[in-house]
């Protein structure tokens, strides 16, 4: 088998040369479930240029990318690749949210809440979000303005 054949075989095996999405990982499944519970509109492994992010969330006309990073994303070479992808997403006008497998396994719902809180600040900059204050205590420290 020549180098060209080996490369084509590799591309077929890892689905880098077609439009079929990769198989869903366990952490992606947890995030998808949390998105469904929150009633969000999303695409799993949609296309953004030459990349296929784990999820693209839709907020009206805006889209944001959500990446679910397993342990291999902690490797130096993968960190460099992820930074390039994030730059490409940003150049396309997309905000990027990355969550580690540890964060997702601890609470996928908390990850989704973090996205929603941040997107509310982007889409409703004048909104005030306040945590409930204990009786007779000032709540200014818990407010985001």
PEDA-V564553 format. One record per residue. PHI is phi in radians with two decimals (NA if undefined). BURIAL is I if it has 16 or more other ideal C-beta (glycine too) atoms within 10 Angstrom, else O. D_LAST is the distance of its C-alpha to the last C-alpha in Angstrom with 1 decimal. Layout:
BEGIN
phi=PHI burial=BURIAL d_last=D_LAST
phi=PHI burial=BURIAL d_last=D_LAST
END
This chain:
BEGIN
phi=NA burial=O d_last=62.6
phi=-1.37 burial=O d_last=61.5
phi=-1.05 burial=O d_last=58.1
phi=-1.12 burial=O d_last=57.1
phi=-1.12 burial=O d_last=58.0
phi=-1.11 burial=O d_last=56.1
phi=-1.11 burial=O d_last=53.0
phi=-1.10 burial=O d_last=53.3
phi=-1.09 burial=O d_last=53.9
phi=-1.05 burial=O d_last=50.8
phi=-1.06 burial=O d_last=48.7
phi=-1.13 burial=O d_last=50.1
phi=-1.09 burial=O d_last=49.6
phi=-1.74 burial=O d_last=46.0
phi=0.96 burial=O d_last=45.3
phi=-1.58 burial=O d_last=44.1
phi=-1.95 burial=O d_last=46.4
phi=-2.41 burial=O d_last=45.6
phi=-1.68 burial=O d_last=42.8
phi=-1.29 burial=O d_last=43.1
phi=-1.25 burial=O d_last=40.0
phi=-1.24 burial=O d_last=40.4
phi=-1.22 burial=O d_last=40.8
phi=-1.25 burial=O d_last=37.7
phi=-1.53 burial=O d_last=37.1
phi=-1.14 burial=O d_last=36.3
phi=-1.28 burial=I d_last=32.7
phi=-1.15 burial=I d_last=32.3
phi=-1.10 burial=O d_last=33.8
phi=-1.10 burial=I d_last=31.3
phi=-1.16 burial=I d_last=28.3
phi=-1.02 burial=I d_last=30.1
phi=-1.08 burial=O d_last=30.6
phi=-1.14 burial=I d_last=26.9
phi=-1.07 burial=I d_last=26.0
phi=-1.08 burial=O d_last=28.7
phi=-1.08 burial=O d_last=27.4
phi=-1.44 burial=O d_last=23.9
phi=1.26 burial=O d_last=25.8
phi=-1.47 burial=I d_last=24.7
phi=-1.69 burial=O d_last=26.8
phi=-2.67 burial=I d_last=28.1
phi=-2.04 burial=I d_last=31.1
phi=-1.62 burial=I d_last=32.7
phi=0.95 burial=I d_last=34.1
phi=-1.27 burial=I d_last=33.7
phi=-1.65 burial=O d_last=34.6
phi=-2.34 burial=I d_last=32.5
phi=1.07 burial=O d_last=35.1
phi=-1.62 burial=O d_last=37.4
phi=-1.83 burial=I d_last=35.1
phi=-2.26 burial=I d_last=34.6
phi=-1.16 burial=I d_last=31.2
phi=-1.04 burial=I d_last=31.2
phi=-2.52 burial=I d_last=28.8
phi=-2.13 burial=I d_last=27.2
phi=-1.60 burial=I d_last=24.5
phi=-1.95 burial=O d_last=24.2
phi=-2.15 burial=I d_last=21.0
phi=1.10 burial=O d_last=22.5
phi=-1.50 burial=O d_last=24.0
phi=-1.53 burial=O d_last=22.0
phi=-2.23 burial=I d_last=23.6
phi=-2.26 burial=I d_last=22.4
phi=-1.72 burial=I d_last=24.9
phi=-2.15 burial=I d_last=25.1
phi=-1.95 burial=I d_last=27.7
phi=-1.86 burial=I d_last=29.2
phi=-1.68 burial=I d_last=30.8
phi=-1.35 burial=O d_last=33.9
phi=-1.00 burial=O d_last=35.6
phi=-1.15 burial=O d_last=37.3
phi=-1.30 burial=O d_last=33.9
phi=-1.55 burial=O d_last=34.1
phi=-1.32 burial=O d_last=37.2
phi=-0.92 burial=O d_last=37.0
phi=-1.14 burial=O d_last=38.6
phi=-1.25 burial=O d_last=36.2
phi=-1.04 burial=O d_last=33.2
phi=-1.08 burial=O d_last=34.5
phi=-1.08 burial=O d_last=35.0
phi=-1.11 burial=I d_last=31.5
phi=-1.13 burial=O d_last=30.0
phi=-1.11 burial=O d_last=32.3
phi=-1.07 burial=I d_last=31.2
phi=-1.05 burial=I d_last=27.5
phi=-1.13 burial=O d_last=28.3
phi=-1.15 burial=I d_last=30.3
phi=-1.09 burial=I d_last=27.5
phi=-1.08 burial=O d_last=25.0
phi=-1.11 burial=O d_last=27.8
phi=-1.54 burial=O d_last=28.0
phi=1.45 burial=O d_last=24.3
phi=-1.83 burial=I d_last=23.4
phi=-1.45 burial=I d_last=20.6
phi=-2.14 burial=I d_last=22.4
phi=-2.07 burial=I d_last=21.7
phi=-2.05 burial=I d_last=24.4
phi=-2.22 burial=I d_last=25.2
phi=-1.40 burial=I d_last=28.2
phi=-1.02 burial=I d_last=30.9
phi=-1.12 burial=O d_last=30.0
phi=-1.08 burial=I d_last=26.4
phi=-1.18 burial=I d_last=27.6
phi=-1.16 burial=O d_last=30.5
phi=-1.15 burial=O d_last=28.5
phi=-2.95 burial=O d_last=26.1
phi=-1.09 burial=I d_last=25.9
phi=-1.09 burial=O d_last=23.7
phi=-1.11 burial=O d_last=21.1
phi=-1.10 burial=I d_last=21.4
phi=-1.13 burial=I d_last=20.8
phi=-1.06 burial=O d_last=17.8
phi=-1.09 burial=O d_last=16.3
phi=-1.11 burial=I d_last=17.1
phi=-1.09 burial=O d_last=15.7
phi=-1.06 burial=O d_last=12.3
phi=-1.17 burial=O d_last=12.2
phi=-1.19 burial=I d_last=13.8
phi=-1.10 burial=O d_last=11.4
phi=-1.12 burial=O d_last=8.7
phi=-1.26 burial=O d_last=11.7
phi=-1.55 burial=O d_last=13.1
phi=-2.32 burial=O d_last=10.3
phi=-1.09 burial=O d_last=7.8
phi=-1.58 burial=O d_last=7.0
phi=-1.24 burial=O d_last=6.9
phi=-2.02 burial=O d_last=5.3
phi=-1.94 burial=O d_last=7.3
phi=-2.18 burial=O d_last=9.1
phi=-1.47 burial=O d_last=12.3
phi=-1.14 burial=O d_last=15.2
phi=-1.64 burial=O d_last=16.1
phi=-1.05 burial=O d_last=19.8
phi=-0.89 burial=O d_last=21.6
phi=1.07 burial=O d_last=21.2
phi=-2.12 burial=O d_last=18.5
phi=-1.19 burial=O d_last=15.3
phi=-1.83 burial=O d_last=12.3
phi=-1.05 burial=O d_last=9.7
phi=-1.15 burial=O d_last=10.5
phi=-1.61 burial=O d_last=9.8
phi=-1.65 burial=O d_last=6.3
phi=-1.95 burial=O d_last=3.8
phi=-2.08 burial=O d_last=0.0
END
